[in-house]
Structures are given as structure tokens and as C-alpha cells.
């Protein structure tokens, strides 16, 4: 789980307007941050199967949101992917 200050930083980085807290781009940013955090956890705790399942669920949700972004607005998708360092379709 991200702390409130860390989550606010991620929201500021990906928001579209001032009141944006739940757009697909923001959700992808938050999920990516949590995925990175959980990946670090799993490097030290290799046998934590429950956390690994949660990680896979987050990756699947991020993939779904990214495909939605790609369908709706290709420019926003490319911008978000560039910020995260992901490959662009």
C-alpha cells in the first residue's frame, strides 16, 4: 500500500486536470508504483505466494487499463507509457 503523500505525488504526475484522481492514467500510475514496490518485496521474500498472486492481479489490471487507454486516446496512452518506461504498441 502506498502512503497518502506518495500516492498524492503519483496523482500529481499523471493527472489530467486539477480534480482528477481516478482517471485511467492515474490508476495506471498508482498500480505501477505498487507493482514496483511489491516486486522489491518479492525479491527478498521468494516464497510469499499470496503476495505474488496479488502482484499478478495488479499487472493484469494495469494491462486492462492500458489497453483501454490505447483504445480511447492514443496520445495519452503514449504519454503514460513513456512516463512509466513501458513499451508502446
C-alpha positions as semicolon CSV with decimal commas, in nm:
position;residue;x (nm);y (nm);z (nm)
1;X;0,000;0,000;0,000
2;X;0,118;0,347;-0,084
3;X;0,116;0,613;0,182
4;X;-0,101;0,920;0,126
5;X;0,190;1,150;0,040
6;X;0,339;0,903;-0,208
7;X;0,000;0,848;-0,369
8;X;-0,052;1,224;-0,399
9;X;0,283;1,256;-0,580
10;X;0,182;0,987;-0,828
11;X;-0,157;1,152;-0,882
12;X;0,013;1,488;-0,946
13;X;0,240;1,325;-1,202
14;X;-0,041;1,160;-1,404
15;X;-0,347;1,382;-1,353
16;X;-0,522;1,537;-1,649
17;X;-0,681;1,829;-1,460
18;X;-0,684;1,962;-1,103
19;X;-0,972;1,745;-0,980
20;X;-0,853;1,426;-1,149
21;X;-0,797;1,143;-0,903
22;X;-0,943;0,840;-1,074
23;X;-0,881;0,855;-1,446
24;X;-0,729;0,554;-1,618
25;X;-0,391;0,729;-1,644
26;X;-0,383;0,797;-1,270
27;X;-0,491;0,441;-1,190
28;X;-0,214;0,303;-1,412
29;X;0,040;0,524;-1,234
30;X;-0,070;0,412;-0,889
31;X;-0,076;0,046;-0,992
32;X;0,271;0,076;-1,143
33;X;0,409;0,221;-0,822
34;X;0,251;-0,059;-0,618
35;X;0,380;-0,321;-0,865
36;X;0,734;-0,187;-0,831
37;X;0,706;-0,189;-0,452
38;X;0,570;-0,542;-0,441
39;X;0,838;-0,659;-0,685
40;X;1,105;-0,542;-0,442
41;X;0,928;-0,725;-0,160
42;X;0,922;-1,048;-0,360
43;X;1,295;-1,028;-0,430
44;X;1,363;-1,080;-0,061
45;X;1,061;-1,300;0,020
46;X;1,065;-1,551;-0,264
47;X;0,816;-1,794;-0,112
48;X;0,543;-1,537;-0,047
49;X;0,285;-1,690;-0,280
50;X;-0,004;-1,472;-0,163
51;X;0,180;-1,151;-0,246
52;X;0,284;-1,297;-0,582
53;X;-0,082;-1,363;-0,663
54;X;-0,166;-1,004;-0,571
55;X;0,116;-0,884;-0,795
56;X;-0,018;-1,084;-1,090
57;X;-0,366;-0,941;-1,033
58;X;-0,227;-0,586;-1,031
59;X;-0,031;-0,650;-1,351
60;X;-0,345;-0,783;-1,521
61;X;-0,549;-0,481;-1,408
62;X;-0,278;-0,242;-1,532
63;X;-0,273;-0,421;-1,867
64;X;-0,650;-0,387;-1,895
65;X;-0,637;-0,016;-1,813
66;X;-0,354;0,042;-2,061
67;X;-0,546;-0,130;-2,340
68;X;-0,848;0,087;-2,254
69;X;-0,629;0,398;-2,274
70;X;-0,489;0,283;-2,607
71;X;-0,840;0,243;-2,747
72;X;-0,974;0,572;-2,613
73;X;-0,683;0,814;-2,654
74;X;-0,362;0,705;-2,821
75;X;-0,177;1,024;-2,721
76;X;-0,249;0,981;-2,350
77;X;-0,151;0,616;-2,375
78;X;0,184;0,703;-2,532
79;X;0,247;0,974;-2,272
80;X;0,169;0,741;-1,979
81;X;0,378;0,460;-2,124
82;X;0,670;0,697;-2,174
83;X;0,649;0,822;-1,813
84;X;0,647;0,464;-1,686
85;X;0,914;0,337;-1,924
86;X;0,683;0,080;-2,084
87;X;0,692;-0,034;-2,445
88;X;0,443;0,145;-2,671
89;X;0,229;-0,056;-2,911
